[in-house]
């Protein structure tokens, strides 16, 4: 059976102290979460030239529940689709 990861080390037997990654200030966590774009939440995203090179998920997206980053060629046609999640991207001029 696997030993729990502890502050003293996995399976060290030196005083089991569970290690949890908990933000002590929920208000800070909430404000940080609102700054990120939820990946895979929409199926169509509008991007501008400042977003190039285009990747899915985009750098502004939280990555905890997304696929690996893939770069999408959008410059030639103005449109691209992610092969992993099916998100569609449209390039617009600012």
SVG drawing of the C-alpha trace seen along z (x, -y; Angstrom):
<svg xmlns="http://www.w3.org/2000/svg" viewBox="-19 -47 31 49">
<polyline fill="none" stroke="black" stroke-width="0.4" points="0.0,0.0 1.4,-3.4 2.4,-5.7 0.9,-9.2 3.1,-12.1 4.1,-13.9 6.2,-16.9 8.9,-14.6 8.9,-12.6 7.0,-9.7 7.0,-6.7 9.7,-8.1 7.7,-7.2 9.0,-10.4 5.8,-12.0 3.2,-11.8 2.2,-15.3 -0.2,-15.4 0.8,-17.9 -2.0,-19.8 -1.6,-22.6 -4.3,-24.9 -4.3,-28.7 -4.7,-30.3 -6.4,-33.3 -9.5,-32.2 -10.1,-35.8 -6.7,-35.9 -7.4,-32.5 -10.7,-33.7 -9.2,-36.9 -6.5,-34.8 -9.0,-32.4 -11.0,-35.2 -7.9,-36.4 -7.6,-33.1 -9.7,-32.0 -11.4,-28.6 -10.0,-26.2 -12.4,-24.0 -15.3,-26.1 -16.1,-27.6 -15.9,-26.1 -15.0,-29.4 -12.4,-32.0 -11.7,-35.3 -8.0,-36.2 -5.9,-39.1 -2.3,-39.4 -1.1,-40.1 -2.1,-36.5 0.3,-35.1 1.8,-32.6 -1.5,-30.9 -1.5,-27.9 -4.3,-25.8 -4.7,-26.2 -3.7,-29.8 -1.3,-31.2 -4.2,-33.0 -6.0,-29.7 -5.7,-27.7 -4.1,-24.4 -5.3,-22.1 -8.0,-20.4 -6.7,-20.9 -4.7,-19.0 -1.0,-19.5 -0.2,-22.8 -0.3,-22.7 0.6,-25.6 -2.0,-26.3 -1.2,-27.9 -3.8,-30.6 -1.9,-33.4 -2.6,-32.1 -6.3,-31.5 -7.5,-33.4 -9.0,-30.3 -7.7,-27.3 -9.1,-24.3 -7.5,-22.5 -7.0,-18.8 -7.4,-17.8 -10.4,-19.7 -12.0,-21.0 -11.9,-24.6 -12.1,-27.0 -10.1,-30.2 -10.8,-33.1 -8.1,-35.8 -9.6,-39.4 -7.9,-42.7 -7.8,-45.0"/>
</svg>
